[in-house]
Amino acid sequence: MTDITHVLHNLAIAPRKVRLVADQLRYQEVDAALAVLPLVIKRAALPMKKALAAAKQQAIDNGLDASTLIVQRIWVDEGRKLKRAVPNSRGRVSVRQKVASHVHIVLRGEMATKTPAPAKRAAKTTTEEVAATEPAKA
C-alpha cells in the first residue's frame, strides 16, 4: 500500500464549511466520492471535486491502480486571513476576517501490477533504402 498526498491551498471558504463536505468523503473509494460530490449542495463541493480528481490523477501518474484508491485521510486547516474594516455605529469600526482553507487529501492504493510500455516509433528509413525498395523505372 502506498500513500499519495495532495494539498489545495487558499480555498476562499471558511474551514468549518469545508469540513462538512470533507466528512462525507472520508474512507470512501475515490470513484464513489467523485460520484457523490455533484449531489452535495454546498459551495465547497466543486473545489473539493477538482482537488480529489487532481489527487487521483497524481496517484495514477505515480503508478497506483485507480480501482484500489481510497480516501485514507482528509482534513481541513485554516489558511490566511484577510482583515477588513466594517463601519459601526457611533463612529466605531469593527473588524471582519475573511478566512481561507487548506485542504489535505491522502489517498491510499496498491501499485499497478503492469505499467503499459511506451509505444515505440518505427525506425526511420534513409533515402537509399527507399530508392532500393522502389521498382526501377524503364
C-alpha positions, -999 to 999 in steps of 0.1 A, spaced: 0 0 0 13 34 -10 0 69 0 -2 100 -21 -8 134 -6 -24 163 -24 -29 198 -9 -53 225 -20 -41 259 -7 -61 291 0 -96 279 -8 -117 311 -1 -143 293 20 -143 290 58 -128 258 72 -159 248 92 -179 249 60 -154 229 40 -152 203 68 -189 195 63 -180 183 27 -147 166 37 -165 145 64 -186 129 36 -156 118 17 -135 102 44 -128 64 40 -147 62 7 -134 48 -26 -123 77 -48 -147 69 -77 -176 67 -52 -166 100 -36 -163 117 -70 -199 104 -78 -213 118 -45 -198 153 -48 -220 166 -76 -250 158 -54 -238 177 -23 -255 211 -20 -225 231 -6 -203 257 -23 -172 237 -13 -183 206 -32 -170 218 -66 -134 227 -54 -133 195 -34 -143 175 -65 -115 192 -85 -89 186 -58 -100 149 -54 -98 144 -92 -63 160 -92 -52 137 -64 -65 107 -82 -46 117 -114 -14 123 -93 -18 88 -78 -22 72 -113 8 91 -125 28 77 -96 19 41 -107 -10 33 -84 -40 13 -95 -71 36 -99 -95 9 -89 -79 4 -54 -77 41 -44 -95 51 -12 -96 84 7 -74 74 37 -73 108 54 -88 142 46 -85 173 68 -90 210 65 -68 236 82 -72 273 85 -54 293 58 -47 330 55 -70 357 69 -80 389 52 -89 416 77 -114 441 66 -128 471 85 -166 474 88 -181 508 99 -201 505 131 -224 529 150 -211 560 168 -181 563 146 -166 530 157 -150 503 134 -154 466 137 -130 441 121 -144 413 98 -120 385 90 -123 366 57 -109 331 63 -94 307 37 -88 270 40 -61 245 32 -74 210 23 -51 180 26 -61 147 9 -42 114 14 -51 86 -10 -41 50 -4 -39 24 -30 -19 -5 -44 8 -3 -70 -4 -13 -105 7 -48 -115 16 -38 -151 26 -5 -163 20 0 -200 52 2 -220 56 33 -241 49 29 -278 80 25 -299 84 46 -330 92 29 -363 128 32 -374 134 60 -398 143 49 -433 171 66 -453 167 78 -489 190 50 -501 167 24 -485 137 40 -501 154 41 -535 164 4 -532 128 -7 -525 112 12 -554 109 -7 -587 133 6 -614 117 29 -639 122 20 -675 
